[in-house]
């Protein structure tokens, strides 16, 4: 596994296997996703957390 990246408190991981996507999970909000790039994973997390804020705001 490559070094994990933390974005907005959520860990993004990528395994050391060719063509493996970035994966993230957020147990507190039951969120998860996969992405081809780190930027896409970050955008997914931003969208997920924005939806959670809108639902509770």
C-alpha positions in Angstrom: 0.0 0.0 0.0 1.3 3.5 -0.8 1.4 6.1 1.9 -2.2 7.1 2.8 -3.4 10.7 2.2 -5.7 12.4 4.7 -8.3 14.8 3.2 -10.8 16.6 5.5 -10.2 13.9 8.1 -10.8 11.0 5.7 -8.1 8.6 4.7 -7.5 7.9 1.0 -5.5 4.8 0.2 -4.1 3.1 -2.9 -2.7 -0.4 -3.0 0.6 -1.1 -4.7 -1.0 -3.1 -7.5 -1.0 -1.7 -11.1 -4.3 0.0 -12.1 -5.6 0.0 -8.5 -8.0 2.8 -7.8 -7.8 5.2 -4.9 -10.3 4.1 -2.2 -11.8 6.0 0.8 -14.3 5.2 3.5 -15.9 7.3 6.2 -17.5 5.1 8.8 -19.1 8.0 10.7 -21.3 8.9 7.7 -21.4 5.5 6.0 -19.6 7.0 3.0 -17.1 5.4 0.6 -15.8 5.6 -2.9 -13.3 4.7 -5.5 -11.5 7.0 -8.0 -9.0 6.8 -10.7 -7.0 9.8 -9.4 -6.3 11.4 -6.0 -8.0 14.6 -7.2 -11.2 12.7 -8.1 -11.1 11.0 -4.6 -10.8 14.4 -3.0 -13.7 15.8 -5.1 -15.8 12.8 -4.1 -15.1 13.4 -0.4 -15.9 17.1 -0.8 -19.3 16.3 -2.4 -20.1 13.6 0.1 -19.4 15.9 3.1 -21.3 18.8 1.4 -24.4 16.5 1.1 -24.1 15.6 4.7 -24.0 19.3 5.7 -26.9 20.1 3.5 -29.0 17.3 5.1 -28.2 18.5 8.6 -28.0 22.3 8.0 
